[in-house]
Amino acid sequence: MPHILAADYTPLSQVNIFVKDLGIVLDYAKKAVFPLPLSAAAHQMYMSASAAGHGSEDDSAVIKIFPGIELPEAEK
């Protein structure tokens, strides 16, 4: 949350890393026939953020895909 409040999306962990890692987790869960509905939903959110052009930003940039949220602007 500090990244979002500071409008600082400098990557410490990228959106695209979450897409990759959650994809791996979901692949293993599928092979084990183990349901992970919240992980699947999170994966879709991170994929949406990546598709919207935020893939190389900090993972907190996933918040940018939710309409109606007024995000802080970076201090100048």
MOPAC internal coordinates of N, CA, C and O (Angstrom, degrees):
PM7 1SCF
backbone

  N    0.0000 0     0.00 0     0.00 0    0    0    0
  C    1.4411 1     0.00 0     0.00 0    1    0    0
  C    1.5225 1   112.29 1     0.00 0    2    1    0
  O    1.2310 1   119.00 1   146.95 1    3    2    1
  N    1.3478 1   119.51 1   -33.05 1    3    2    1
  C    1.4703 1   118.35 1   178.12 1    5    3    2
  C    1.5307 1   113.25 1   -57.91 1    6    5    3
  O    1.2310 1   120.47 1   144.20 1    7    6    5
  N    1.3492 1   116.71 1   -35.80 1    7    6    5
  C    1.4766 1   119.57 1   177.84 1    9    7    6
  C    1.5211 1   110.35 1   -61.62 1   10    9    7
  O    1.2310 1   120.79 1   135.30 1   11   10    9
  N    1.3023 1   116.09 1   -44.70 1   11   10    9
  C    1.4634 1   120.91 1  -177.23 1   13   11   10
  C    1.5293 1   110.22 1   -65.26 1   14   13   11
  O    1.2310 1   120.46 1   133.61 1   15   14   13
  N    1.3217 1   116.72 1   -46.39 1   15   14   13
  C    1.4655 1   120.34 1  -178.78 1   17   15   14
  C    1.5231 1   111.75 1   -64.03 1   18   17   15
  O    1.2310 1   120.43 1   149.50 1   19   18   17
  N    1.3410 1   116.78 1   -30.50 1   19   18   17
  C    1.4615 1   121.01 1   178.07 1   21   19   18
  C    1.5248 1   111.94 1   -89.26 1   22   21   19
  O    1.2310 1   120.15 1   178.25 1   23   22   21
  N    1.3349 1   117.33 1    -1.75 1   23   22   21
  C    1.4692 1   122.57 1  -175.41 1   25   23   22
  C    1.5198 1   110.33 1    53.03 1   26   25   23
  O    1.2310 1   121.20 1  -140.76 1   27   26   25
  N    1.3252 1   115.31 1    39.24 1   27   26   25
  C    1.4707 1   122.06 1  -178.84 1   29   27   26
  C    1.5193 1   108.66 1  -115.63 1   30   29   27
  O    1.2310 1   120.91 1   -74.73 1   31   30   29
  N    1.3016 1   115.86 1   105.27 1   31   30   29
  C    1.4570 1   121.17 1  -178.13 1   33   31   30
  C    1.5223 1   111.54 1  -106.69 1   34   33   31
  O    1.2310 1   121.03 1  -153.80 1   35   34   33
  N    1.3458 1   115.64 1    26.20 1   35   34   33
  C    1.4622 1   121.12 1   173.74 1   37   35   34
  C    1.5243 1   106.90 1   -59.96 1   38   37   35
  O    1.2310 1   120.07 1   -54.70 1   39   38   37
  N    1.3207 1   117.47 1   125.30 1   39   38   37
  C    1.4662 1   118.97 1  -171.80 1   41   39   38
  C    1.5249 1   114.69 1   -70.36 1   42   41   39
  O    1.2310 1   121.54 1   -54.20 1   43   42   41
  N    1.3239 1   114.66 1   125.80 1   43   42   41
  C    1.4640 1   122.38 1   164.77 1   45   43   42
  C    1.5233 1   106.71 1  -103.23 1   46   45   43
  O    1.2310 1   120.69 1   144.69 1   47   46   45
  N    1.2994 1   116.28 1   -35.31 1   47   46   45
  C    1.4611 1   124.76 1   169.19 1   49   47   46
  C    1.5215 1   105.15 1  -143.00 1   50   49   47
  O    1.2310 1   120.24 1   -52.66 1   51   50   49
  N    1.3140 1   117.15 1   127.34 1   51   50   49
  C    1.4573 1   120.90 1  -172.37 1   53   51   50
  C    1.5246 1   113.16 1   -84.96 1   54   53   51
  O    1.2310 1   121.31 1   -26.92 1   55   54   53
  N    1.3154 1   115.09 1   153.08 1   55   54   53
  C    1.4588 1   122.06 1   173.53 1   57   55   54
  C    1.5278 1   109.44 1   -51.73 1   58   57   55
  O    1.2310 1   120.05 1   134.10 1   59   58   57
  N    1.3287 1   117.50 1   -45.90 1   59   58   57
  C    1.4665 1   120.58 1  -177.34 1   61   59   58
  C    1.5267 1   113.04 1   -63.89 1   62   61   59
  O    1.2310 1   119.78 1   152.55 1   63   62   61
  N    1.3161 1   118.03 1   -27.45 1   63   62   61
  C    1.4683 1   121.05 1   175.79 1   65   63   62
  C    1.5269 1   109.27 1   -67.90 1   66   65   63
  O    1.2310 1   120.44 1   139.46 1   67   66   65
  N    1.3296 1   116.77 1   -40.54 1   67   66   65
  C    1.4654 1   120.08 1   177.19 1   69   67   66
  C    1.5194 1   110.71 1   -64.20 1   70   69   67
  O    1.2310 1   119.96 1   140.03 1   71   70   69
  N    1.3294 1   117.69 1   -39.97 1   71   70   69
  C    1.4641 1   121.02 1   177.14 1   73   71   70
  C    1.5256 1   109.24 1   -58.11 1   74   73   71
  O    1.2310 1   120.56 1   131.51 1   75   74   73
  N    1.3186 1   116.54 1   -48.49 1   75   74   73
  C    1.4645 1   121.05 1  -179.10 1   77   75   74
  C    1.5202 1   111.49 1   -63.80 1   78   77   75
  O    1.2310 1   120.15 1   128.37 1   79   78   77
  N    1.3206 1   117.31 1   -51.63 1   79   78   77
  C    1.4647 1   121.06 1  -175.02 1   81   79   78
  C    1.5333 1   112.51 1   -66.10 1   82   81   79
  O    1.2310 1   120.37 1   136.72 1   83   82   81
  N    1.3190 1   116.90 1   -43.28 1   83   82   81
  C    1.4600 1   118.53 1   177.21 1   85   83   82
  C    1.5275 1   110.97 1   -65.62 1   86   85   83
  O    1.2310 1   120.31 1   147.02 1   87   86   85
  N    1.3165 1   117.01 1   -32.98 1   87   86   85
  C    1.4693 1   120.69 1   175.50 1   89   87   86
  C    1.5222 1   111.32 1   -62.15 1   90   89   87
  O    1.2310 1   120.50 1   138.11 1   91   90   89
  N    1.3302 1   116.64 1   -41.89 1   91   90   89
  C    1.4673 1   120.82 1   177.59 1   93   91   90
  C    1.5255 1   110.45 1   -63.53 1   94   93   91
  O    1.2310 1   120.64 1   133.44 1   95   94   93
  N    1.3159 1   116.38 1   -46.56 1   95   94   93
  C    1.4747 1   121.02 1   178.98 1   97   95   94
  C    1.5279 1   110.10 1   -58.05 1   98   97   95
  O    1.2310 1   120.36 1   133.90 1   99   98   97
  N    1.3168 1   116.92 1   -46.10 1   99   98   97
  C    1.4617 1   120.52 1  -178.26 1  101   99   98
  C    1.5221 1   112.00 1   -66.66 1  102  101   99
  O    1.2310 1   120.24 1   144.82 1  103  102  101
  N    1.3396 1   117.14 1   -35.18 1  103  102  101
  C    1.4723 1   120.30 1   176.28 1  105  103  102
  C    1.5248 1   111.18 1   -62.09 1  106  105  103
  O    1.2310 1   120.54 1   133.72 1  107  106  105
  N    1.3298 1   116.57 1   -46.28 1  107  106  105
  C    1.4681 1   120.39 1   178.47 1  109  107  106
  C    1.5241 1   111.31 1   -64.64 1  110  109  107
  O    1.2310 1   120.20 1   138.96 1  111  110  109
  N    1.3199 1   117.21 1   -41.04 1  111  110  109
  C    1.4593 1   120.52 1   179.43 1  113  111  110
  C    1.5248 1   110.76 1   -63.64 1  114  113  111
  O    1.2310 1   120.94 1   140.51 1  115  114  113
  N    1.3162 1   115.81 1   -39.49 1  115  114  113
  C    1.4671 1   119.61 1   179.08 1  117  115  114
  C    1.5245 1   110.49 1   -62.40 1  118  117  115
  O    1.2310 1   120.45 1   135.67 1  119  118  117
  N    1.3392 1   116.75 1   -44.33 1  119  118  117
  C    1.4752 1   120.50 1   178.99 1  121  119  118
  C    1.5263 1   111.31 1   -62.64 1  122  121  119
  O    1.2310 1   120.53 1   147.36 1  123  122  121
  N    1.3283 1   116.59 1   -32.64 1  123  122  121
  C    1.4627 1   121.24 1  -179.42 1  125  123  122
  C    1.5335 1   111.96 1   -89.59 1  126  125  123
  O    1.2310 1   120.47 1  -177.57 1  127  126  125
  N    1.3303 1   116.71 1     2.43 1  127  126  125
  C    1.4586 1   122.70 1  -176.50 1  129  127  126
  C    1.5345 1   109.44 1    50.49 1  130  129  127
  O    1.2310 1   121.90 1  -127.86 1  131  130  129
  N    1.3255 1   113.96 1    52.14 1  131  130  129
  C    1.4609 1   121.97 1  -178.44 1  133  131  130
  C    1.5246 1   108.13 1  -120.21 1  134  133  131
  O    1.2310 1   119.57 1   -64.95 1  135  134  133
  N    1.3120 1   118.43 1   115.05 1  135  134  133
  C    1.4696 1   120.71 1  -176.13 1  137  135  134
  C    1.5302 1   112.87 1   -73.30 1  138  137  135
  O    1.2310 1   121.57 1   -45.11 1  139  138  137
  N    1.3072 1   114.59 1   134.89 1  139  138  137
  C    1.4669 1   121.45 1   176.12 1  141  139  138
  C    1.5288 1   108.65 1  -133.39 1  142  141  139
  O    1.2310 1   119.89 1  -110.45 1  143  142  141
  N    1.3253 1   117.82 1    69.55 1  143  142  141
  C    1.4678 1   119.36 1  -174.42 1  145  143  142
  C    1.5287 1   114.53 1   -62.83 1  146  145  143
  O    1.2310 1   119.77 1   142.66 1  147  146  145
  N    1.3237 1   118.04 1   -37.34 1  147  146  145
  C    1.4684 1   118.86 1  -179.90 1  149  147  146
  C    1.5234 1   111.17 1   -71.83 1  150  149  147
  O    1.2310 1   120.31 1   143.85 1  151  150  149
  N    1.3221 1   117.01 1   -36.15 1  151  150  149
  C    1.4689 1   120.35 1   176.44 1  153  151  150
  C    1.5208 1   110.25 1   -65.64 1  154  153  151
  O    1.2310 1   120.44 1   141.07 1  155  154  153
  N    1.3192 1   116.76 1   -38.93 1  155  154  153
  C    1.4642 1   120.60 1   178.12 1  157  155  154
  C    1.5303 1   110.79 1   -64.21 1  158  157  155
  O    1.2310 1   120.64 1   138.86 1  159  158  157
  N    1.3277 1   116.38 1   -41.14 1  159  158  157
  C    1.4705 1   119.89 1   178.13 1  161  159  158
  C    1.5241 1   110.57 1   -65.34 1  162  161  159
  O    1.2310 1   120.27 1   137.03 1  163  162  161
  N    1.3317 1   117.10 1   -42.97 1  163  162  161
  C    1.4666 1   120.66 1   178.47 1  165  163  162
  C    1.5212 1   110.64 1   -62.31 1  166  165  163
  O    1.2310 1   120.41 1   139.15 1  167  166  165
  N    1.3310 1   116.83 1   -40.85 1  167  166  165
  C    1.4714 1   121.13 1   178.91 1  169  167  166
  C    1.5283 1   110.12 1   -58.57 1  170  169  167
  O    1.2310 1   120.44 1   136.66 1  171  170  169
  N    1.3275 1   116.77 1   -43.34 1  171  170  169
  C    1.4609 1   120.61 1   179.23 1  173  171  170
  C    1.5283 1   111.26 1   -64.04 1  174  173  171
  O    1.2310 1   120.34 1   141.87 1  175  174  173
  N    1.3205 1   116.95 1   -38.13 1  175  174  173
  C    1.4682 1   120.18 1   179.00 1  177  175  174
  C    1.5324 1   110.77 1   -65.66 1  178  177  175
  O    1.2310 1   120.42 1   135.89 1  179  178  177
  N    1.3216 1   116.80 1   -44.11 1  179  178  177
  C    1.4619 1   119.98 1   179.39 1  181  179  178
  C    1.5253 1   110.93 1   -68.21 1  182  181  179
  O    1.2310 1   120.25 1   144.39 1  183  182  181
  N    1.3280 1   117.12 1   -35.61 1  183  182  181
  C    1.4624 1   119.13 1   176.02 1  185  183  182
  C    1.5282 1   110.28 1   -64.72 1  186  185  183
  O    1.2310 1   120.25 1   141.39 1  187  186  185
  N    1.3195 1   117.13 1   -38.61 1  187  186  185
  C    1.4713 1   120.97 1   177.15 1  189  187  186
  C    1.5261 1   110.93 1   -63.11 1  190  189  187
  O    1.2310 1   120.85 1   137.51 1  191  190  189
  N    1.3193 1   115.97 1   -42.49 1  191  190  189
  C    1.4683 1   119.78 1   178.58 1  193  191  190
  C    1.5238 1   110.65 1   -63.78 1  194  193  191
  O    1.2310 1   120.46 1   138.91 1  195  194  193
  N    1.3217 1   116.72 1   -41.09 1  195  194  193
  C    1.4611 1   120.49 1   178.30 1  197  195  194
  C    1.5281 1   110.59 1   -64.00 1  198  197  195
  O    1.2310 1   120.69 1   134.58 1  199  198  197
  N    1.3253 1   116.29 1   -45.42 1  199  198  197
  C    1.4682 1   120.94 1   179.86 1  201  199  198
  C    1.5270 1   111.64 1   -63.94 1  202  201  199
  O    1.2310 1   120.42 1   153.39 1  203  202  201
  N    1.3302 1   116.81 1   -26.61 1  203  202  201
  C    1.4686 1   121.01 1   179.04 1  205  203  202
  C    1.5231 1   112.26 1   -83.17 1  206  205  203
  O    1.2310 1   120.50 1  -177.65 1  207  206  205
  N    1.3353 1   116.65 1     2.35 1  207  206  205
  C    1.4631 1   120.11 1   175.97 1  209  207  206
  C    1.5160 1   115.15 1    97.78 1  210  209  207
  O    1.2310 1   119.84 1  -167.40 1  211  210  209
  N    1.3325 1   117.92 1    12.60 1  211  210  209
  C    1.4573 1   121.18 1  -177.53 1  213  211  210
  C    1.5309 1   113.26 1  -104.75 1  214  213  211
  O    1.2310 1   120.23 1  -166.09 1  215  214  213
  N    1.3151 1   117.16 1    13.91 1  215  214  213
  C    1.4575 1   121.61 1  -174.43 1  217  215  214
  C    1.5132 1   115.85 1   -58.96 1  218  217  215
  O    1.2310 1   119.92 1   147.10 1  219  218  217
  N    1.3170 1   117.75 1   -32.90 1  219  218  217
  C    1.4678 1   120.02 1  -177.77 1  221  219  218
  C    1.5298 1   112.31 1   -94.65 1  222  221  219
  O    1.2310 1   120.39 1  -176.67 1  223  222  221
  N    1.3258 1   116.87 1     3.33 1  223  222  221
  C    1.4640 1   120.79 1   178.07 1  225  223  222
  C    1.5326 1   110.06 1   -88.08 1  226  225  223
  O    1.2310 1   121.06 1    -9.30 1  227  226  225
  N    1.3189 1   115.58 1   170.70 1  227  226  225
  C    1.4556 1   120.81 1   177.15 1  229  227  226
  C    1.5241 1   109.79 1   -57.76 1  230  229  227
  O    1.2310 1   120.75 1   -29.72 1  231  230  229
  N    1.3305 1   116.17 1   150.28 1  231  230  229
  C    1.4623 1   120.05 1  -178.21 1  233  231  230
  C    1.5328 1   112.81 1   -58.28 1  234  233  231
  O    1.2310 1   120.14 1   157.43 1  235  234  233
  N    1.3099 1   117.34 1   -22.57 1  235  234  233
  C    1.4664 1   120.04 1   177.62 1  237  235  234
  C    1.5289 1   112.32 1   -66.64 1  238  237  235
  O    1.2310 1   120.30 1   165.03 1  239  238  237
  N    1.3348 1   117.02 1   -14.97 1  239  238  237
  C    1.4631 1   121.03 1   179.36 1  241  239  238
  C    1.5250 1   111.88 1   -66.65 1  242  241  239
  O    1.2310 1   119.96 1   171.77 1  243  242  241
  N    1.3225 1   117.68 1    -8.23 1  243  242  241
  C    1.4674 1   120.51 1   176.66 1  245  243  242
  C    1.5332 1   110.48 1   -57.71 1  246  245  243
  O    1.2310 1   120.13 1   153.92 1  247  246  245
  N    1.3163 1   117.35 1   -26.08 1  247  246  245
  C    1.4669 1   120.99 1   179.52 1  249  247  246
  C    1.5262 1   111.96 1   -62.57 1  250  249  247
  O    1.2310 1   120.21 1   157.70 1  251  250  249
  N    1.3122 1   117.21 1   -22.30 1  251  250  249
  C    1.4635 1   121.50 1  -177.35 1  253  251  250
  C    1.5210 1   113.51 1   -67.50 1  254  253  251
  O    1.2310 1   119.91 1   165.63 1  255  254  253
  N    1.3269 1   117.78 1   -14.37 1  255  254  253
  C    1.4702 1   119.56 1  -177.92 1  257  255  254
  C    1.5213 1   112.87 1   -86.95 1  258  257  255
  O    1.2310 1   120.05 1   170.73 1  259  258  257
  N    1.3302 1   117.50 1    -9.27 1  259  258  257
  C    1.4548 1   120.43 1  -176.71 1  261  259  258
  C    1.5235 1   110.35 1   -90.21 1  262  261  259
  O    1.2310 1   120.39 1   -63.13 1  263  262  261
  N    1.3286 1   116.87 1   116.87 1  263  262  261
  C    1.4664 1   119.07 1  -179.32 1  265  263  262
  C    1.5275 1   111.47 1   -68.67 1  266  265  263
  O    1.2310 1   121.19 1   -30.52 1  267  266  265
  N    1.3062 1   115.32 1   149.48 1  267  266  265
  C    1.4484 1   120.90 1   174.84 1  269  267  266
  C    1.5080 1   115.26 1    87.26 1  270  269  267
  O    1.2310 1   119.97 1   176.58 1  271  270  269
  N    1.3380 1   117.67 1    -3.42 1  271  270  269
  C    1.4649 1   120.28 1   177.54 1  273  271  270
  C    1.5191 1   107.70 1   -93.00 1  274  273  271
  O    1.2310 1   120.78 1   -58.47 1  275  274  273
  N    1.3054 1   116.12 1   121.53 1  275  274  273
  C    1.4528 1   120.79 1   178.91 1  277  275  274
  C    1.5286 1   108.17 1   -87.13 1  278  277  275
  O    1.2310 1   120.92 1   -70.05 1  279  278  277
  N    1.3147 1   115.85 1   109.95 1  279  278  277
  C    1.4621 1   121.54 1  -175.86 1  281  279  278
  C    1.5246 1   111.23 1   -88.64 1  282  281  279
  O    1.2310 1   120.46 1   -35.78 1  283  282  281
  N    1.3194 1   116.72 1   144.22 1  283  282  281
  C    1.4789 1   119.50 1   175.31 1  285  283  282
  C    1.5302 1   110.51 1   -62.93 1  286  285  283
  O    1.2310 1   120.99 1   -27.95 1  287  286  285
  N    1.3026 1   115.71 1   152.05 1  287  286  285
  C    1.4569 1   121.19 1   176.32 1  289  287  286
  C    1.5185 1   108.96 1   -99.65 1  290  289  287
  O    1.2310 1   120.51 1   -28.75 1  291  290  289
  N    1.3254 1   116.62 1   151.25 1  291  290  289
  C    1.4605 1   121.59 1   179.91 1  293  291  290
  C    1.5346 1   109.84 1   -64.51 1  294  293  291
  O    1.2310 1   121.42 1   -38.27 1  295  294  293
  N    1.3124 1   114.88 1   141.73 1  295  294  293
  C    1.4720 1   119.21 1   176.09 1  297  295  294
  C    1.5055 1   109.02 1   -71.78 1  298  297  295
  O    1.2310 1   121.06 1   -36.33 1  299  298  297
  N    1.3208 1   115.58 1   143.67 1  299  298  297
  C    1.4548 1   119.98 1  -177.54 1  301  299  298
  C    1.5000 1   110.94 1  -100.90 1  302  301  299
  O    1.2310 1   120.10 1   180.00 1  303  302  301

